[in-house]
Amino acid sequence: MHLSENLILKEAVKSLTAMRCGIDNTPTDDAVINNLKAVAKNIFQPLRDEFEHPIAVSSGYRGKELNTAIGGSKNSQHMSGEALDLDADVFGGLTNADIFYYIKNNLDFDQMIWEFGDEEEPDWIHVSYRSKERNRNRVLIAKRTSKGTEYSLSTGL
């Protein structure tokens, strides 16, 4: 099933952890599928069209069992199909910073997180989409600290 021209459902639900743990991560709720289509149409596909370059989905939909297995947030938008973690580095020629700034400056989104990395390049980008009416265009930075992961609002990115 295509979620957009360049993203299929299999890519958005694939998880090595799910495979290792024997977890079926296939969404059965139509609302989740519709949310995945919305994030694909409004975030993923515009990126693909702009850069004409493959972009990996390192994490998409996560059912509750998978989200628990990886230690995800209990309120993770991945569980409702509203979020994708994107990584351009696996194909070369495009950077995660390129993705981040394009989304920030050109697309409507709910929440975007510069995930770890350094000031020049995040390790990956978390981005979510709800709807034009509900999106917050909230930008966060995730950093690893001695207390775990800490999130702060972006002021300088």
N, C-alpha and C positions, 0 to 999 in steps of 0.2 A: 504494500500500500504506500503510495506517495503522499507525503505530508506537504511537499512543495516540489517544484521541478527537480531540484537537486538533493532532496532529503527524503529517504524512505523510512518507514516505521522501524524496520529492523535496526537501522543505525541509531535511532533515537532511544531504543530500549536495550541495546546491547550492553552487557556488563560482565567483565571477567569474574567479578566477585559472585554474581548470580550463577554463572556457570560452575564455578568451583564449589559453591554451596548447594547446588541443585535447586535454585530458586527460579520459578517461572516468573519472569518479569514482564509478561505480556499484559498490557492494560485491557480490561474488559468493559470499562465504563466509557460510554460515548462522550461524556463530558471531558474526560482525560484526552481522548483522541482529538476532540475539537480544540482543546487547549494546545495540544502539540501542533496541530495544523496552524493555529494562530501564531505561535512563536516561530514556526517555520516560515510562514508567509510574511510576517512583519519584521523578523530579525534575520534569520538564516538566509533566506533567498535574496533579500537585498544585498547582503554581504557578498554572496556568490556572484550576483549579477555585477556588482561594482568591481570586485577584484578579479573576476574570472579565474579563480584559483580554488582548489579544494580546501575545505576547512573541516577538521575532524570534530565530531561530537564526542568528547571524552566521557560525558555523563549527560543523560537526558532524563527520560522518565525513570522514576524509582518507585516501585511498589513499596508498601509499608515494610514488608519483610526485608527487602533489600536495603531500604533506607536504615533500618535498625542494624542490619549486619555491617554496614560501613560506618556506623556512628554518625549518621546525618542528623541535621536539626529536626526536631519533632514537628516544626512548622515549615519544613522545606517545600519550596514551590516545585521542586522536582516531583514530589508525590502527586501533585495535581496536573502534571504535564505542562506547567507554565514556564519551566526553566531549562536551559541548555548550558552546559559547560563547553566552551569552544577552545580549540587549540590549533593554531595555524602552523606551529613549529614542526609538526610531524611531516609536512610536505616541503618545507623550505620555500624561500622566496617571498614569504609574507610573514609578518610578525604578529604576535598577540597584541602588541601596542598599536599596530595598524588597525586591527579589529576594534580594539577598545575606543580609539579616538574617532573612528568612523561612526560607530554606534552612538557615541556621546554627542557628536556634532550633527548627525544626520537622521537618526531614527528615534522613534518614540518607543520607550521601554518602561518597565516598572522599576526594576532594580538591576544594577550592574555592579559587579565586584571585580576589582583588580586583585586577583588571587596570588598572593605571595610574590615571589620573584624579587626584583629590586626596583629602583626608581625609574629605570629605563625600560624594563620588560617584565610583565607579569608571567607567571608560570602558565596560567590559563585565564580565560574570562568567563565568569558566571554572568548570565544575562537572563532576565525573565520578562515576560509580556503577559498582561492581563487583558486590557482593552483600552481604547483611547480615553474612555471616561474614567478608568480606574488606575491607569499608570501614574507612578509617582516621579519617574525620571530621577530616581535616587542613586547616587554613586557612592560606593564604599571602597575602602582599601582593607584587605585582610593581611594580617601579619602574624607570624608565629612568635610567641613570647614564652617565657618560663611558666606562665599561667595557662597556656594553650593558645588557641586562635583568638585574636582580638580584632574587632571591626571598628573602623572609624570613618566618619563622613569625609569624603574627599573635599579638600579646599583648594588644592593646587594643581590637580590633574586637568 
